[in-house]
């Protein structure tokens, strides 16, 4: 039987991307508005002493960013040298993502884990053309295996989200603006955080295994196995196994976009024009026009280029900075090392694409300032950050890694296997 608790409304802020650099030793680090949230020792986004106690948002590092049940959300202790200022030799002996930032709220060595926290993340919208499935694994424990999943297959969108087919989310769902609608036999294994309304269409069915935080109303008899927290319960038709409580729900933007973007790709690439390892690594930009390139270890710089189908081999730690547009007739990558690719421009892949290491997607990170144009056949085993891109996939799509874009459009079904190993790169 549903238990309804009427109470004086309190304010709950679901803070998703606060400061990572200050006071990392305390679990309330990152919650800077002490009038709103005085103390938050369990990192759940709710002030201590309030009536609500929830384990929905875990913040084991105390950085104000939920680790969403990922036990490995921590910085690599071996990464003690700034990868930007390290010597060529030091850089090649290191490992992990190389990123820079002009956002004072984000530490240099935490940008990759800050950006790639969701299987899918969109600044505006996610539009599925068929069914959608998001789950998660940790490539540090081996390649993707459905028998070794971790509960971290999360979806974030700053706008609304609507799907008229089945959605299977092996994690939690976060939405800042707009309503949400789910198709038949849909499920969320974690919790749902929504600033708008949870609406319905024909044959709508949704089962949420944990809790629902919704600022608006619920217009369908969705199943909530945990508790329901809402600004108003007058129009909520959900079947709630736990309690239903009236609170003031405010969900922050899950995807850091615009002024909150943690990476300025243009400035970063421009900086590497004069601070690179081209000479030390014996790297010539003429190599990029070849049909097969084995990249040396180092921080490499080149101008935009166009070439036919090519094969890239990455055996060490390679960071490639491109100032301008990149047009490839096709691309196959053989990555046993690590690749960080920064493009201050657009990326056009006209032919078949095999990007990243399917056994270790966390070892490939792509950062694109402008748009990405994909060909008909794209196999992505990487983490892609393109906050100004409208990504469109024509056919059925399987991603191993993660996608961050302005808009994500899928012409057919979409399957995402998020690699949580990116959390500590």
ZIQUI-V489838 format. One record per pair of residues at least 24 apart in sequence whose ideal C-beta (glycine too) atoms are under 7 Angstrom apart, sorted by the first residue. I is the first residue (numbers start at 1). J is the second residue. If there is no record, write none. Layout:
BEGIN
i = [I:I]
j = [J:J]
END
This chain:
BEGIN
i = [2:2:2:3:3:3:4:4:5:5:5:6:7:7:7:9:9:9:10:10:10:10:11:11:11:12:12:12:12:12:12:12:12:12:13:13:13:13:14:14:14:14:14:14:15:15:15:16:16:16:16:16:16:17:17:17:17:18:18:19:19:20:20:20:20:20:20:20:20:21:24:24:24:25:26:27:27:29:29:29:30:30:31:52:52:54:56:56:56:65:68:68:68:68:69:69:70:70:70:70:72:72:72:72:73:73:73:74:75:75:75:76:79:82:88:88:88:88:91:91:91:92:92:92:92:94:95:95:96:97:97:97:98:98:99:100:101:101:102:102:103:106:111:111:112:112:112:113:113:113:113:114:115:115:115:116:116:116:116:118:118:118:118:118:119:119:119:119:119:119:120:120:120:120:121:121:121:121:122:122:122:122:122:122:122:123:123:123:123:123:124:124:124:124:125:125:125:125:126:126:126:127:127:127:128:128:128:128:129:129:129:130:130:130:130:131:131:131:132:132:132:133:133:134:134:134:134:134:135:135:136:136:136:136:137:137:138:138:139:139:139:139:139:139:140:143:143:144:144:150:151:151:152:152:153:156:156:158:158:158:158:160:164:174:174:176:176:176:176:182:193:194:195:198:213:213:214:215:215:255:257:261:263:265:265:265:265:266:266:268:269:269:269:269:270:272:272:272:273:273:276:276:276:295:304:309:314:331:335:335:338:339:340:341:341:342:343:343:344:345:345:346:346:346:347:348:349:349:349:349:350:351:352:353:353:353:354:355:355:355:355:356:356:356:356:357:358:361:361:361:362:362:362:362:383]
j = [239:240:244:242:243:244:233:244:243:244:245:246:51:245:246:246:247:248:50:51:247:248:36:248:250:45:46:52:213:229:247:248:249:250:37:45:250:252:45:57:193:213:251:252:45:64:252:65:66:174:252:253:254:65:114:256:260:64:105:64:105:63:64:65:105:106:107:110:114:107:61:62:63:62:62:59:62:62:63:64:63:64:64:229:247:211:191:210:211:114:152:154:171:172:151:152:150:152:420:423:138:420:423:424:113:423:424:424:109:110:424:424:109:108:277:280:281:298:298:299:317:297:298:316:317:317:317:338:425:340:365:425:319:340:263:268:262:263:264:267:262:262:262:263:365:422:425:422:423:424:425:262:262:385:404:383:402:404:422:154:155:156:254:402:153:154:155:402:416:418:155:403:408:416:156:254:255:404:157:158:255:405:406:407:408:158:255:257:387:406:158:159:406:407:157:159:160:407:157:161:408:408:409:410:163:165:410:414:410:411:412:165:410:412:413:165:166:413:163:167:414:168:415:169:170:171:416:418:170:417:170:171:418:420:417:419:420:421:359:360:361:362:419:421:421:358:359:400:417:420:189:190:418:420:418:254:255:253:254:255:257:196:201:251:254:251:252:253:254:206:251:251:251:222:249:251:249:249:250:404:387:387:367:342:344:367:369:344:369:342:321:323:342:344:323:299:301:321:301:323:300:301:321:320:345:351:339:355:363:364:363:364:365:366:367:367:368:369:369:369:370:370:371:372:372:373:373:374:375:378:375:375:377:377:378:379:379:379:380:381:382:380:381:382:401:381:400:400:401:419:419:421:422:425:422]
END
